[in-house]
């Protein structure tokens, strides 16, 4: 065998070793992914993180491992807990979801998870923007529309309560806000948010007519709007509408409860 033939065979053998090695690496990555899924399903999220980190290191073209890694970080995050470790988990989840979205900008799990994370962190404007991204990908995502309604109420309730306190109005005093100038200032600030929130809740209800949580927030947002009305008559009209949503919510919950199978042993 001459040197040229020997060289060609050596190149072929080395190429085969690379292919086999890559194949083994992918198999090991799959093994780590499977182990991570088992840990994830049993609630051992720290262990799941380590398995998924190994999986993405061994095979960067394994997108499901990256998504699981981000979710494993997110599942350990505790909303409202201000600690360096908790903040680190939130940041790690953000970073991993960003990597998922770099390769798949329409990944609905990643989009919804980032939206949820921002909402949990009370970064309401960011959460609103990300839930809109969710809707752009999933137009029938009732939960996204509902959460936009919740965000609208969250952004308007506290300013209204503070305004009532400044005007020496108790929370249960009839409205609208009695100082016209103050009312107009708050109306300019809050009414567009309230109206958009109502529209989003209506869209949620158009998707699911039995969505009682959305009905409950329809009630709350109509009460927000009532305090900003120009007259007692309009205030009364909005509060009556709010009351009707309370009735719908209770009735829907009652109907759902009646359809729930009994957990009793005897018949």
N, C-alpha and C positions, 0 to 999 in steps of 0.2 A: 504493500500500500504506500503510495507516494505521499509527500508532505502536503500537497494540495488537497488530496482526498481526505487525509487525516484532519486537516483544518476544517473542511466543510462538515465532516461528521461531528467534530467538537462543537461547532456552532449550532448544529441541529440539536445535539444533546443538551446544551446549555439552554436553548430556547424551550425545549420540552420541560426542563427542570423548572424554568420560570413559570410556565403555564401550570404545571402540577402544583408548584408552591403557591401560586395565586389561588388555584382551586382549593387547596387545603386551607388557605387563609380565609376564604369565603365560607368554607364549612365551619371553621372555628367561630367566625363571626355569627353565623346562624345559630350555633350552639349557645353562644353568649346571649343572643337575642331571646332564644327560647327560655333560658334560665332567668333572664330578666323579666319576661312575661309572667313566669310562675311566681317570682317574688312580688311583682306588681299586683297580681291578682290576690295574693294573700296579705297584702297591705304592708309588706316589708320594703318600703320605698327606698331607704338608703342602700339596701342590697341591690335593688333593681337598678338604681343609678349606676352602680359600679359595673354591673353586667352590661348595661346599655352603652356605657362609655367605652368599654372594651370592644363591643360590637362595632361601633362607628369608627373606632381606631383601626380595627382589622379590615373593615370594608366601608369606605366612605360613601359607596353607592347603595347603601342600605337605608333608604329614607324612613322606613317604618321604625327603625331603631332610634333614629334622631327624634322622631315624634314622640316615641315612648319615653326617651330620656327627658325631653322637655316636660311631659306630663308627670313623670316621677318627681321632678323638682317642684312642679306646681302643686302636687298633692301634699307635699310637706309644708307648703306655705300656709301660715295661719293669718287670716285677715285681721288687721287691727293690732297685731302684736309687733311692737317696735323693739326689735333686737337686731344686733348685727347679723346673727345667723339667719334670722327670718328674712331680713333684707337681702342677704346673699342668695337665699333660695329663690326669691322673687327675681333677682337680677339674672341668675343662672337660667331660670325658666324663660325669661324674655330673650336672652341670647340664643338659646336653643331653638325657640320658635322662630326667631329671626332667620336662623340658618335654614330651617325647614322652608320658610317662605321665600328665601332667595332662590331655591330650586323649584318651588311650586307655589307661586303667588296666590293661587286660588284654593289652597289647602284649607278647607272649611274648619277642620279641627283646630288648626293653628290660629286661624283668624278669631274664632270664637273664644279660644283659650286666652289669647292676648286681651281681647275685650273684657273677659271675665276678670282677668288679673288687674287691669286698670280700674275696673269697677270696685273690686275688693280693696284696692289701695285708695279709694275715694278720689281718683283722678278722673272726674266725671266728664270733662271735655274730651279727654283721650278715649275714655270708654265709649262715649257717644260716637266719635269718629270711627272706632273700630267695629262697633255694632252695625254701622252703616256699610262698612266693608263686608261684613258677614251677609247682610241683606243683598248686596250687589252680587254675591256668589250664590246665595240661597234665598230667593225672593219670597219663599213661603216659610221662612223660619219665624214662627210665631213668637218664640222666646226672645229673639232679638228685638222685634217690635215692642213686646211687653217691657223689656228692660229699658228701652228708650223712653217709654212712658214713666217708668220708675225714676229714671234719671231726671226727667222733667220735673216731677214732683219734688224730688230731693233738692233740686236747685232752687225751687221757688218757695218751699214751705218755711224754711228758717227765716229768710228775709221778711216774709209776711208776718210771722209771729213776732219778730223784733219790731216791726212797724206797729203792730197792734199794741205792744207793750209801751212804746214811746207815746202812743196816742191815748194811753190809759184805758185801753180796751182789753177786756179779758178774752181768752180764747173762745168762750161760748157766747160772748155778746153778739147780738145781731149786727150785720154789716149793711152796706159796704163800709170800707175805711172812711171815717168821718171827716178827715181833712182832705179837701179836694186836691190841693197842690201835692201833698205827700202821696195821695192815691194815684195821681197822674204820673208821678215820677216812677212809682213802683209798677204801674201798669205798662209804661214804656219798656221797663226792664224785663218784666216777667211774663206779660201776656203772650208774646210770640213763642216763648218756651212752652207755656201751658197749651197753646193751640196746637203746636207741633206734637206735644205729648199726647193730646187727645186723638189726633189723627193716627198716630202710631198704634195706640191702643185699639182704635177702631179697626185697623188693619189686622191686628192680632185676632180680634174677634171675628173678622171676616173669614179668617183661616180656620178658627175653632170657635164656634158659637157657644160652646160650653166652658170657655176659658174663664173660670170664676176669679182667678187672681187679676186678670185684666179688668174684669168688671169692678173689682174693689178699687182699683186705681182710677177708673173712670169717675167713681164717686169722689175720690180725693182731689182729683184735678178740677172737677166742677166746683168744689168748695174753694179751691185756690182762685178760680176765675170769679166766683161770686163776690169776693171781697174787693175786686177791682172794678166792679160794675159802676155805672154812673148814677144809678137810682136804686131805691129800695125795691121797686117792682122787679128790676132785672136781677137784683140780688136774690129775691124770693124765687124767681124762675129757675135760677141756677141751683139753688139749694134744693128745690123740689126735684130737679133732674138728678141731683146727687142722691137724694133719698130713694129715687126709683132704681138707681144702680145698686144701692144697698139691698133693696128688696130682691132684685134680680140675682145678686150674688148669693144671698141666703137661700133662695129658692133653688138655684143651680146646685149649691152644695147639698141641699136636702135630697134632690133628685139623685145625685151621684152616690150619696150615702145609701139610699134605698136600693141601688143597683149593686152595692158591694156585698159579696157573699158573706153570710154570717159565719163567724169563727166558733160559734157554739157547737158542742158535741152532739147534743140531742136535737131532734126535729120535732 
